[in-house]
Amino acid sequence: MEAITASSINPSFRDELGALMKNYDFSQCLACGMCTAGCPYSDVHEDQDPRKFLRKVILGLKDEIWKDPYVWYCTMCERCTVECPMQINVAVVVRTIRGASRTKDNIPGYLQTIAEEHKESGNQMNVGQEDYEETLEWIQDEMREELGDPDFTIPLDKEGAQYFYGFNARDIKIYANELQTTLKIFYAAGIDYTISTRRWDATNIALFTGQNDDFVDISKPVWEEFVRLGCKEFIVTECGHAFRSMKWGQRTFWDGPMFPIRHILELLNDLVKEGQLKLDPDAITEVVTYHDPCNTARKEGVWEAPRELARSFIKNFVDMNPNGRMNYCCGGGGGAMAMPEFNEKRKLKGKRKVDQVMDTGASIVIVPCHNCMDQFNDMNKWYPDTKGKSKNLHMCALMERALILPEKE
């Protein structure tokens, strides 16, 4: 940063930003550099220094902040916040500035395109209603044959169900087999759940753009659908940003009746512990490790249940270092997957995660997040030395290999 002149300082900027953040206090920054030390990527490429960015914010260098590439390079993973002695949440500051510094027609990549399509169609992949229902019907037919149960029916719009299942639109448009696998596990556990035909996509790209009006327009109808059906608990699929959107969004924007929201791996872990879901402990022989999505682990505190679940049926489970709350972001967070102009930066960040995986010696990586999964698959392409050495799977896909189906009467 060049020499600072008094004319470039905007004394009112701190209050202006604070008002946008509902008076969140970010002014206690000590400039100690712990945030930069905590960021796994501060030394990976230029303009990736949270301390410098925060100093610009504290000093009120509004013009510099508005054009600072750090705003979009940051994956908003909150690793810096874990290290901050004053607990300043840099991701909150970044998201607020993203929303305030750009109009909707000049947000990078195709983030805003996804938001507009989601508002129009009700899902981020712009799947039409007919295609959605036909895909569910196809999955149902496949499962009837696979399970040998001609009476199997996907419970749609079931009022009063124990669980309302919200998932990622990719599970309809691209990875229908992933949804089928999850429903097979639900079948084996015999749980009371439902899927809505109206609102079912739990993701929300506005989590990354900072456009709060879009966020409410996208997620509110999902919460309203849950209330309409009168379900007991909202279960979110293996998707970090969907889980974060539902949990954080409910706390921040929802003005209706509050209801519990859980990650699917928390539910499945409980079902295994209670004996309702049975897994063969000898089915998985490979060395397996687990990736903590930032939105699931660090931001929403879910990292112990997935490991307990993994260890219940995986003999050779090894952890990355660091892991859990201290995990490294995969490099694809913060909307990076939808900003192709920053692909080179995403690639550089990804190498740190590749090294982590390689150090475990694992041949399978559990990647419980669609966004992280895309980044992991890209990393296998970008770094050929690692290609074929690790297979990336959702937890449910690995569980299916060990699943013990109930005997038919």
LUMMISE-242558 format. One record per residue (C-alpha): x, y, z; residue in one letter. Coordinates in steps of 0.2 Angstrom, whole numbers, plus 5000, padded with zeros to 4 digits. Each point is the difference from the previous one (the first is absolute). Layout:
BEGIN
XYZA...
***
This chain:
BEGIN
500050005000M500750174995E500250155013A498350055007I499550184998T498750085012A498950044985S499749824996S499449965018I498150005002N499650025019P498249954997S500349844991F500249905016R498250055006D499349974983E500749834999L499549965018G498250054996A500049884986L500649865011M498750045013K501350095011N501249855000Y501650075009D501549974989F501050155006S500949915014Q501449944987C501750005008L500949984983A500949865009C500149894984G499249855008M498749994986C501350004987T500949875009A498449895001G499650024982C500749854991P500150104984Y500850165005S501649954992D499349914985V499650154989H500050195001E498550105007D499649865013Q500550095016D498550025012P501050125012R500450124986K498249994995F499350035017L501250155002R499250084985K498349975007V500550085017I500850154992L498550034989G500949984983L498349984992K500650024982D501449875002E498949885009I498750014986W501349944987K501149895011D500049834992P500249925017Y498150025001V499749874987W501649895003Y499549975018C499149835002T499150065015M500649855010C500250085017E501749925003R500750175004C498650035013T500549855009V501750085003E499450175004C500250055018P498650134998M498949874990Q499750124986I499149904986N500850054984V498849904990A498550115006V501050164995V500449924983V498249954997R499350175005T501250094989I499649884985R498250055002G500350185002A501450034987S499349934985R498350014990T499249844995K500550024982D501950005004N500249865013I501449894994P499849844991G498249934998Y499550015018L498650134997Q499449894985T499849865012I499150115013A498850064986E499649834994E499749935017H498850145004K499149964984E500049815000S500149965019G501749924998N501850044995Q500149884985M498450084992N499249835000V498250014993G498649925010Q499649874987E501849945000D500150005019Y498549895002E500649894986E501749975008T499249965016L498949874991E501549934992W500949985016I498549925008Q499949874986D501849965001E499949985019M498549884998R501049894989E501650025011E499149965016L498949874993G498650105008D498650044987P499150105013D501450125004F499450184998T501050165003I498950105013P499650164992L499250155008D499649895016K499250115013E500749985018G501549894995A501449995013Q501350064987Y499950134986F501549964988Y500850154991G501349964987F501150074986N499350034983A501549914993R499249845007D498650024988I500850074984K501749915001I500249885014Y498349915002A501049855005N500550095016E498250045004L499649824997Q501449945012T499450125014T498249944998L500649825000K500850035017I498450095006F499149844995Y501249895009A499750105016A498250014998G499850185004I498550114998D500550144988Y499350094985T500650104985I499150154994S499550024982T499950195002R501650055009R501449885002W501750094996D500850055016A501550094992T500150194998N501350084990I499650175008A501049935015L501550054989F499450164991T499550095016G498350054992Q498949985015N498450034990D500449864988D500449895015F498350025008V499149984983D500949834997I499949925018S498450075007K498949894989P500949855006V499850045018W498150044996E499849834992E500749915015F498750095011V498649974988R500449815000L500150005019G501649905001C501049985016K501850024994E500950074985F501449884994I501350084988V500949894987T501949994999E500350174994C500950135011G499350154993H498349945000A500149955018F500850175004R498650094990S498649915009M500850025018K500750184999W498650064989G498749945012Q500950095015R500350164990T498450024988F498649885005W498650095009D498949845001G499949865013P501849935004M500349824997F501549885001P501249984985I501249865000R501449944988H499649834993I501649935007L499450045017E498449914997L500849854993L501249995014N498649995013D499149874989L501649895001V500250035018K498249955004E500149844989G498750064988Q501350014986L501249854998K501750014991L501249864997D501750045009P500949894988D499450074983A501250144999I501949955000T500850154992E500850145010V498850145001V500150185006T498750145002Y500050184994H499150135011D499050124989P500250175008C498250045000N499649845009T501449995012A500850165005R498450114997K498749885007E501049895011G499649834992V501649905000W499949875014E498449914994A500749964982P501649935008R499049895012E499049944986L501549974989A500949905013R498549895003S500249914984F501750054993I501549905007K501450104993N499450185003F501450145001V499850185003D500850144991M501050135009N499350125005P498249955000N498350045008G499950185005R501850034994M499849924983N500650084984Y498850064988C500149904983C500250174991G498349994991G499050095013G499250175001G499249984982G501749974992A499349854990M498850124991A501450134996M501049934986P501150154998E500849965017F500349824995N501950025001E499950065018K498849855004R501349884993K501450085010L499049985016K499549824996G501849945001K500050035018R498549885003K500849884987V501649995011D498949975015Q499149854992V501649924994M500850015017D498649895007T500449864988G498149984997A499349934984S498250065004I499650185005V498250035008I499550174993V498350045007P499650154990C499650024981H501050164999N501549925008C499849854989M500150104984D501650085007Q500849835005F499649934983N500850154991D501549985011M500249824994N500050074982K501250155004W501349895009Y500349844990P501249935013D498549985012T498749934986K499449835005G500850005017K498550065009S498149984996K498850135005N498449945007L498550075010H499849915017M498349934994C500949924985A501249915011L498749955012M499049924986E501549874998R499849955018A498150025001L499049855007I498350004994L498649935011P499449834996E498449994991K498549925010E
***
